């Protein structure tokens, strides 16, 4: 085992895996500690080591997988593993955070970061244990789904406590929607599954007994109890504990006021009778056998279901989250609870990203509705809205690139461009990344957060829940300087609050916490001040809330710089598809709501201003990058002529 | 009397497998995050979804501490400090 210096919180090791030469090398992580860990550290490495001329599926592309310094320390929900890479759908950055227990075990195996490049001569998997790394033959695993792969690796390593991150057939077949599956039911990657597939890296297995040292053990233990009490008292945490994300924010959710994407987001109103079968309460009463949590999470927002048998057989699985029920339910007009559960199992087994594959399927269903796709294109599969069996079949065709699945596996925007016939008009995407969303028309700041997200679509960066969770206006004003940030239909103040949440999320992903125990869902929960105390007690290093916020902005600016440099995005790429400006929500609490172009444009101006970016291009300025001390980002953007 | 000893009682049905108990127990022994030192073991069977919790030999129910470390961090409250009949003297009353 390679000896490294003493670290508190961090395991201390960065592992580099070169699959061209089939070698592993270990170095200290100290050079990247200014970016904390997890996402920040991964982003810095991927930015530094990626050539804009290199495509994500080429051997020279770089994937970084990291777990932050709080992961594995017992801090609440300090469970997250981040994957950063060049985004196969957008050409910009892909970052994705995943829960489960992989990150904790990776730390106990002795590693904070794994950086992979090259392409193996045959399928391999990476096994990490107690500071050692080994590449192992995975030819026998190629073609197997993620659940079988996890089981097979545990058997081969003779240890049922090994944690596995693996790709399924979707990754092997280079589907744009492919992701990495951790602990059977948790997904990461925004296309990184295909990148690992191109590299012939089937899985990473981690197990270890190297302790994580704490700078102030007793202080940490005591402070952690304080944080657990905060979470126990939080109404928002209680709602998640009872109802999961599905029941709290999803189809038929407890407030009944959350507009959901319907029929490829043509609408965001699904009448109550449609969603009746897909309510969380229905699944809970019929099939829930328990709840599951990621490492040291007191909230346990995930359900464990067992279905004894239906037309798809029996199933035991973790699920469902709100995005799944929308993508496989309302956005395809499907009301069949059995099929949605089967679809959830399939996306995990096949290694598919629900948002990306959901948008591809919804595009295909709409093309069918318009008569553009016919049985001749689909080998007889009828893609009528509500056809649940077609959805189940289509998922398998996409992951294996069979028939129409081959076109759809290129991602919604590329598929639409290849197919033509005006279908690009209804390809729902952000920067090329498939979109599976809710409340885009009604909740203006939420929409801004989705479409300015550096990874393309997705509401887990700047999209503010302040509009949706009954946040106290006075507290919101004290924090964000504007009470309007809690009003869904207002455009005022939303740009600054989006930029603020982007910074918070960058820090949260870098230390390794889950967004669901933070300010994002409740102002009483963990904020930057709490993270500052946690970090000091765990790592011994002092960084106050302002310093952390600045680090969050630095991380955000690395990603923004990557996008401008690699994908050439400008202001127009931060604007939603026309559908959200043109067709209003047809019913429910937000009937008539749609985005207003001028209002959205004002929000975007405010957002760029808050970041110190140029309003007309959306690009970063030299002043902004100087202030944040990011000379490499500035230098590369200037050389490319993309600095405002 | 002396027929009962304090022990950790686990109701695995409500366990979320968050592993906090293992981390807390390892911390109790080592003051580090070191679940390899833990005397409680949690495992979920992926095929059935069911959880098994084992209290291992060496657990002293955090003797001298008011509430055992694993019980303190157990959010779903499936762990508790209880009494069981001592194996050493099972017939005594």
Contacts between the chains, C-beta under 8 A, distances in Angstrom:
chain1	res1	chain2	res2	distance
A	72	B	23	7.4
A	72	B	33	5.6
A	73	B	23	7.7
A	73	B	33	5.3
A	74	B	20	6.2
A	74	B	23	4.5
A	74	B	24	6.3
A	74	B	27	6.7
A	74	B	33	6.4
A	74	B	73	6.8
A	101	B	19	6.3
A	104	B	19	7.0
A	108	B	35	7.2
A	108	B	36	7.7
A	147	B	46	7.4
A	150	B	46	7.5
A	151	B	46	7.4
A	160	B	43	6.8
A	161	B	43	7.3
A	184	B	46	6.1
A	209	B	34	7.6
A	209	B	36	3.8
A	211	B	26	7.6
A	211	B	30	6.4
A	211	B	32	4.0
A	211	B	33	6.0
A	211	B	34	3.6
A	211	B	36	7.6
A	212	B	32	6.5
A	212	B	33	3.9
A	212	B	34	7.5
A	213	B	32	5.6
A	213	B	33	7.9
A	214	B	31	7.3
A	214	B	32	6.4
A	214	B	33	6.8
A	217	B	27	7.2
A	217	B	31	4.3
A	217	B	32	7.3
A	218	B	31	7.8
A	221	B	27	6.9
A	225	B	72	7.0
A	228	B	73	7.1
A	228	B	75	7.2
A	232	B	75	7.6
A	289	B	49	5.4
A	289	B	50	7.5
A	290	B	13	6.8
A	290	B	14	7.1
A	290	B	15	7.4
A	290	B	16	7.3
A	290	B	49	6.6
A	290	B	50	7.9
A	290	B	51	7.0
A	291	B	14	7.9
A	291	B	16	5.0
A	291	B	76	7.2
A	292	B	16	5.5
A	292	B	17	6.0
A	292	B	44	7.6
A	293	B	16	3.9
A	293	B	17	6.7
A	293	B	18	3.7
A	293	B	75	7.6
A	294	B	18	7.0
A	295	B	18	6.5
A	295	B	19	5.5
A	295	B	20	7.9
A	295	B	23	7.9
A	296	B	18	5.7
A	296	B	19	6.7
A	296	B	20	4.6
A	296	B	23	6.2
A	296	B	73	7.5
A	297	B	16	7.7
A	297	B	18	5.3
A	297	B	75	7.8
A	298	B	18	7.3
A	298	B	20	7.7
A	298	B	75	3.4
A	299	B	75	7.7
A	300	B	16	4.0
A	300	B	18	6.7
A	300	B	75	7.0
A	300	B	76	6.7
A	304	B	49	4.7
A	305	B	49	7.7
A	306	B	48	7.7
A	306	B	49	5.5
A	316	B	46	7.6
A	316	B	47	6.5
A	316	B	48	6.3
A	316	B	49	4.5
A	317	B	49	8.0
